[in-house]
Amino acid sequence: MAAETWTAVDEYLTGLLASHDEALEAALRVSDQAELPGIQVSPTRGKLLYLLARALEAKAILEFGTLGGYSTIWLARALADGGRLITLEAEPRYAEVAGENVARAGLGDVVDLRVGPALELLPGLEEEQVGPFDLTFIDADKVHSPDYFIWSLAHSHPGSLIITDNVVRDGRLADAASEDPAILAQRRLHEQLAAEPRVEATTIQTVGAKGYDGFSLALVVA
Protein backbone atom coordinates (compact mmCIF):
# COMPACT_ATOMS: atom_id res chain seq x y z
CA MET A 1 0.00 0.00 0.00
CA ALA A 2 2.78 2.44 0.87
CA ALA A 3 4.62 1.88 -2.43
CA GLU A 4 1.40 2.38 -4.39
CA THR A 5 0.75 5.62 -2.53
CA TRP A 6 4.29 6.88 -3.06
CA THR A 7 3.99 6.23 -6.79
CA ALA A 8 0.59 7.89 -7.02
CA VAL A 9 1.86 11.00 -5.26
CA ASP A 10 4.93 11.09 -7.51
CA GLU A 11 2.73 10.92 -10.58
CA TYR A 12 0.50 13.70 -9.23
CA LEU A 13 3.45 15.96 -8.42
CA THR A 14 5.16 15.24 -11.72
CA GLY A 15 2.06 16.27 -13.62
CA LEU A 16 1.83 19.55 -11.76
CA LEU A 17 5.43 20.55 -11.04
CA ALA A 18 7.86 18.49 -13.13
CA SER A 19 6.04 17.86 -16.38
CA HIS A 20 8.00 16.67 -19.39
CA ASP A 21 8.53 18.10 -22.82
CA GLU A 22 9.42 15.97 -25.84
CA ALA A 23 13.17 15.96 -25.13
CA LEU A 24 12.75 14.59 -21.60
CA GLU A 25 10.12 12.07 -22.73
CA ALA A 26 12.40 10.96 -25.55
CA ALA A 27 15.34 10.56 -23.19
CA LEU A 28 13.33 8.13 -21.08
CA ARG A 29 11.78 6.35 -24.07
CA VAL A 30 15.05 5.88 -25.95
CA SER A 31 16.85 4.75 -22.80
CA ASP A 32 14.14 2.16 -22.20
CA GLN A 33 14.28 0.96 -25.80
CA ALA A 34 18.05 0.58 -25.48
CA GLU A 35 17.44 -1.51 -22.34
CA LEU A 36 19.35 0.78 -20.04
CA PRO A 37 18.57 0.15 -16.36
CA GLY A 38 15.68 2.27 -15.14
CA ILE A 39 17.66 3.89 -12.36
CA GLN A 40 17.62 7.50 -13.55
CA VAL A 41 16.37 10.14 -11.13
CA SER A 42 12.63 10.64 -10.84
CA PRO A 43 11.07 13.69 -12.55
CA THR A 44 10.64 15.51 -9.24
CA ARG A 45 14.28 14.80 -8.34
CA GLY A 46 15.33 16.06 -11.77
CA LYS A 47 13.35 19.23 -11.16
CA LEU A 48 15.05 19.62 -7.77
CA LEU A 49 18.48 19.42 -9.43
CA TYR A 50 17.35 22.02 -11.95
CA LEU A 51 16.10 24.37 -9.23
CA LEU A 52 19.25 24.06 -7.15
CA ALA A 53 21.45 24.76 -10.16
CA ARG A 54 19.26 27.73 -11.09
CA ALA A 55 19.40 29.09 -7.54
CA LEU A 56 23.19 28.91 -7.64
CA GLU A 57 23.30 30.50 -11.10
CA ALA A 58 25.67 27.64 -11.84
CA LYS A 59 28.12 28.06 -14.70
CA ALA A 60 30.19 24.96 -13.99
CA ILE A 61 28.53 21.62 -13.18
CA LEU A 62 30.09 18.18 -12.79
CA GLU A 63 28.04 15.00 -12.96
CA PHE A 64 29.28 11.54 -11.99
CA GLY A 65 27.13 9.00 -13.85
CA THR A 66 25.34 10.00 -17.04
CA LEU A 67 23.29 6.86 -17.77
CA GLY A 68 20.87 7.94 -20.55
CA GLY A 69 21.34 11.65 -19.99
CA TYR A 70 18.02 12.34 -18.25
CA SER A 71 19.47 14.13 -15.22
CA THR A 72 22.08 15.68 -17.52
CA ILE A 73 19.33 17.42 -19.47
CA TRP A 74 17.71 18.78 -16.30
CA LEU A 75 21.03 20.13 -15.04
CA ALA A 76 22.25 21.51 -18.37
CA ARG A 77 19.01 23.43 -18.84
CA ALA A 78 19.75 25.25 -15.59
CA LEU A 79 23.20 26.47 -16.60
CA ALA A 80 23.77 30.20 -16.58
CA ASP A 81 24.77 31.85 -19.85
CA GLY A 82 28.18 30.66 -20.92
CA GLY A 83 28.00 27.67 -18.59
CA ARG A 84 29.31 24.16 -19.13
CA LEU A 85 28.44 20.75 -17.73
CA ILE A 86 30.94 17.88 -17.66
CA THR A 87 29.40 14.45 -17.22
CA LEU A 88 31.29 11.20 -16.71
CA GLU A 89 29.94 7.80 -17.79
CA ALA A 90 31.79 4.49 -17.45
CA GLU A 91 29.66 2.45 -19.88
CA PRO A 92 30.21 3.28 -23.57
CA ARG A 93 26.76 1.97 -24.54
CA TYR A 94 25.07 4.22 -21.99
CA ALA A 95 27.18 7.16 -23.13
CA GLU A 96 26.13 6.63 -26.75
CA VAL A 97 22.45 6.78 -25.79
CA ALA A 98 23.07 9.79 -23.55
CA GLY A 99 24.89 11.64 -26.29
CA GLU A 100 21.94 11.19 -28.62
CA ASN A 101 19.47 12.31 -25.95
CA VAL A 102 21.50 15.38 -25.05
CA ALA A 103 21.88 16.35 -28.71
CA ARG A 104 18.15 15.91 -29.29
CA ALA A 105 17.53 18.29 -26.40
CA GLY A 106 19.71 20.90 -28.12
CA LEU A 107 22.33 20.85 -25.37
CA GLY A 108 25.29 19.34 -27.16
CA ASP A 109 27.16 22.64 -27.16
CA VAL A 110 27.12 22.97 -23.35
CA VAL A 111 27.50 19.31 -22.30
CA ASP A 112 30.91 17.66 -22.33
CA LEU A 113 30.32 13.90 -22.11
CA ARG A 114 33.39 11.86 -21.22
CA VAL A 115 33.50 8.08 -21.35
CA GLY A 116 35.40 5.84 -18.96
CA PRO A 117 35.61 4.98 -15.26
CA ALA A 118 35.42 8.23 -13.33
CA LEU A 119 38.55 7.55 -11.30
CA GLU A 120 40.46 7.18 -14.56
CA LEU A 121 38.99 10.35 -16.06
CA LEU A 122 39.59 12.62 -13.07
CA PRO A 123 43.37 12.96 -13.60
CA GLY A 124 42.61 14.33 -17.06
CA LEU A 125 40.27 16.92 -15.60
CA GLU A 126 43.00 17.79 -13.11
CA GLU A 127 45.48 18.37 -15.92
CA GLU A 128 43.00 20.59 -17.73
CA GLN A 129 42.49 22.57 -14.51
CA VAL A 130 38.72 22.45 -14.89
CA GLY A 131 36.57 23.92 -12.17
CA PRO A 132 35.99 24.90 -9.53
CA PHE A 133 32.46 23.56 -9.90
CA ASP A 134 29.41 25.38 -8.61
CA LEU A 135 27.43 22.15 -8.35
CA THR A 136 28.47 18.51 -8.41
CA PHE A 137 26.00 15.65 -8.70
CA ILE A 138 27.34 12.22 -7.67
CA ASP A 139 25.19 9.42 -9.05
CA ALA A 140 27.63 6.79 -10.29
CA ASP A 141 28.87 3.48 -8.85
CA LYS A 142 28.06 3.69 -5.18
CA VAL A 143 31.21 2.03 -3.88
CA HIS A 144 33.28 5.04 -4.93
CA SER A 145 30.96 7.78 -3.65
CA PRO A 146 33.42 8.75 -0.88
CA ASP A 147 36.25 9.07 -3.42
CA TYR A 148 34.13 11.20 -5.71
CA PHE A 149 33.15 13.42 -2.79
CA ILE A 150 36.78 14.01 -1.77
CA TRP A 151 37.72 14.97 -5.33
CA SER A 152 34.66 17.15 -5.73
CA LEU A 153 35.35 19.03 -2.51
CA ALA A 154 38.88 19.79 -3.68
CA HIS A 155 37.42 21.22 -6.89
CA SER A 156 34.66 23.35 -5.35
CA HIS A 157 34.54 26.81 -3.79
CA PRO A 158 32.67 28.33 -0.86
CA GLY A 159 29.03 28.31 -1.89
CA SER A 160 29.29 25.18 -4.05
CA LEU A 161 26.86 22.30 -3.57
CA ILE A 162 27.80 18.63 -3.70
CA ILE A 163 24.79 16.32 -4.02
CA THR A 164 25.14 12.56 -3.65
CA ASP A 165 22.22 10.35 -4.65
CA ASN A 166 21.05 6.93 -3.43
CA VAL A 167 22.69 7.12 -0.02
CA VAL A 168 19.91 5.67 2.17
CA ARG A 169 19.58 2.37 0.27
CA ASP A 170 16.15 1.24 1.52
CA GLY A 171 17.19 2.20 5.05
CA ARG A 172 20.24 -0.06 5.06
CA LEU A 173 22.41 3.01 5.68
CA ALA A 174 21.58 2.57 9.38
CA ASP A 175 22.80 -1.05 9.46
CA ALA A 176 26.15 -0.88 11.22
CA ALA A 177 26.61 -4.63 10.72
CA SER A 178 26.21 -4.54 6.94
CA GLU A 179 29.03 -5.97 4.86
CA ASP A 180 27.58 -4.70 1.58
CA PRO A 181 30.30 -2.59 -0.10
CA ALA A 182 27.74 0.00 -1.26
CA ILE A 183 26.36 0.39 2.26
CA LEU A 184 29.83 0.60 3.76
CA ALA A 185 30.68 3.30 1.23
CA GLN A 186 27.61 5.38 2.09
CA ARG A 187 28.36 5.10 5.80
CA ARG A 188 31.94 6.19 5.12
CA LEU A 189 30.63 9.12 3.08
CA HIS A 190 28.49 10.25 6.00
CA GLU A 191 31.43 9.95 8.35
CA GLN A 192 33.36 12.19 5.97
CA LEU A 193 30.52 14.70 5.89
CA ALA A 194 30.34 14.76 9.68
CA ALA A 195 34.07 15.23 10.13
CA GLU A 196 34.78 17.67 7.30
CA PRO A 197 34.92 21.28 8.56
CA ARG A 198 34.73 22.69 5.04
CA VAL A 199 31.11 21.60 4.53
CA GLU A 200 27.73 21.85 6.19
CA ALA A 201 25.67 18.81 5.24
CA THR A 202 22.44 16.93 5.70
CA THR A 203 20.76 13.88 4.24
CA ILE A 204 17.12 13.74 3.20
CA GLN A 205 15.22 10.45 3.12
CA THR A 206 12.87 10.14 0.14
CA VAL A 207 10.03 7.91 -1.02
CA GLY A 208 8.39 7.76 -4.41
CA ALA A 209 8.07 5.76 -7.59
CA LYS A 210 11.73 4.75 -7.20
CA GLY A 211 11.11 3.34 -3.71
CA TYR A 212 12.76 4.34 -0.44
CA ASP A 213 16.13 6.08 -0.63
CA GLY A 214 17.64 9.50 -0.07
CA PHE A 215 20.33 11.99 -0.99
CA SER A 216 22.96 14.00 0.80
CA LEU A 217 23.43 17.71 0.29
CA ALA A 218 26.73 19.33 1.24
CA LEU A 219 27.29 23.09 1.13
CA VAL A 220 30.93 24.07 0.87
CA VAL A 221 31.55 26.79 3.43
CA ALA A 222 35.35 27.14 3.38
N, C-alpha and C positions, 0 to 999 in steps of 0.2 A: 504494500500500500504506500509506503513512504517513497519508494523509487518512482512509482507511478505519479505521485503528487509532485515530486521534484521535477519530473519531466514535463508535466502539464504546466507548471509554473514557468519553467524555462521557455516553453513554447509561447506562452502568453507574453512574457517579457520580451522575447525576441521579436514578436510581431509588433510590439509597441515601440521598443527602444533600440533594437539592434537589427532592424530589418535589412534584408540583403538586396543588392542590385545584381545585375547579370554577372558581373565579374566575380563577385563572391560566390554566387550560386554555381557558376561554372567551375570555380576552384574546387568546390566540394564535389561536384558531379564528376569532373575529370579525374580527381584523385580517387574517387570510388571506383570508377571504370578501370583505372590502372591498378586496382587492388592494393592501394596503399592502406596501411592500418588506420582505422578511424579514431586516431588519438589526437587530432588537432583540437585547439581550444574551442570552447563553445562560442556561439555568437555573442552572448553577453560578456564573456571573458575577452573576446576580441575587441568589443566596444570599450571595455575598461582599459585595455592597452592603448587604444586610440586616444581615449580621453586623457590618460596620464601623459602620453607623449605630447598631446596638444597643450596641456597645462604647463608643461615644461618648455614649450616652444622649442622642442628638440630639433637640433640640426645634425646630430650624430647619434645613430642608434646601432647597437650590436645585438644580433640574435644568434643564440646557440640552438640549432635544430630548426631546419626550414620545413621539413616534411613536404607537403604539397603547396606551400606558400600561402596558406590561408591567413595565419597570423601575420605573415610578412606583409600582405596587402593592407591589413588593418593598420599596422605600424607605419608603413611607408606613406599611407595617405595622410598621416598626422605630421609628417616632416614639415618643418618651417622652410620657407623659400631658400633654395640653395643647399638643402640638407641631403644627407646620404645615409643609407642603411646598408650595413654589411651583415650578411646572413651566412651561417656555416652549416653545411649538411654533409654528413658522412657517407650517405648512400647515393651513388651516382644516379640510380633509377629514380629516386625521390627528387633529386635535384633537377633532373630533366623535366619531370612533371611540373615542379615548382617554377622553373624558368618559363615554361609555356604559360602558366597561370599568371605570373607576374607581368609578362609581356602583354597578355590579353587585357590586363587591368590598366595598361598604359603606364606602367611604373618601371619599365626596364632601364630608363635613364637615371633613376635614383637608387636602384637596388643593385648591390654588388654581391652576387651569389658565388660562394666559393665552395668547392667540393673536396671533401676529405675529412678524416678524423680531426675534430677541433684541436686537440692537443698538438697535432702535427701542423695545423694551419696557423696557430697563434705565433710561433716564431717569425713567420713571414709578416704578420701584421706588426710585430714588434720592429722588424727591420724597416718597414714602411713608415713607422712612427705615426700610425693612425691614432685617432682619439685626441684628447679624452672624450669618452662617450657620455652623452647626456642621459641616456637610458639604455640599459642592457636587459635583455630578456633571455633567461636561461631555461631552455625547454628541450634539452638533448638527453643523451644517455645519463641516467640518474646516478650512476656510480661515480661519475666525475663532477657532479654538481659542486662539491667543495673546491675542486681545482679551478673550475670556471669562475666561481665567486672570487677566489683570491686574485686571479688574473684581472677580472673585471674591476675589482676595487683599485688595483694598481693603475688602471687606465680610465679612472673616473675623476671627477672634481667635486668639490663641495656643492651640493645641490643636485647631484646625479642620483638617479634611482636604479637599483638593481633588483629585478623581479625574478624569482625562481619558482617555477611551476611544479605541481605534482609532488609536494613535499609531505603531505599528510598520509597518503597511501592507504586509504580506507581505515584510518585510525592507527595503523601499525607504527606510526612515528612514535607513539607512546610506549611501545613494547621494548623495554630495556634488554630483554633476553633474546631479541631477534638476532638471527645470524644471516638474514637476507642482506646481501651487499648493498642493495638499493636503500633499504631501511637504515643500515649502518651509515651510509653516506649522508642521508638526510639528517640523522641525528648529529653527525659530525658538523654538517653545515650549520645547524642551529647552535651548536657549541661555539662555532666560529663567530656567528652573529652576536652571541651573548658576550663574548670576550673581546670583540673588536671595538676599540674606542673611536674609530673613525666613522662608525655607522650607528644610526638609530634604526631599530628594526622591529617588525612584528610579523606574525603569521596569521592568516585568515583561513579558517576552515570553510569549505564550500560544499554545497550539494546541488545537484541538477541532473540534466540528462546524461552527463558523464559520470554520475555516481558521486561518491563521497571522497573528497580530496581537499586540497588547499594550496595556497601559495604564500611565499614569504616576500616581504617588501622591505628593502633596506635603503634608507636615505643616507647618502654620504654627507657627513657633517664636517669633516676635516681631512 
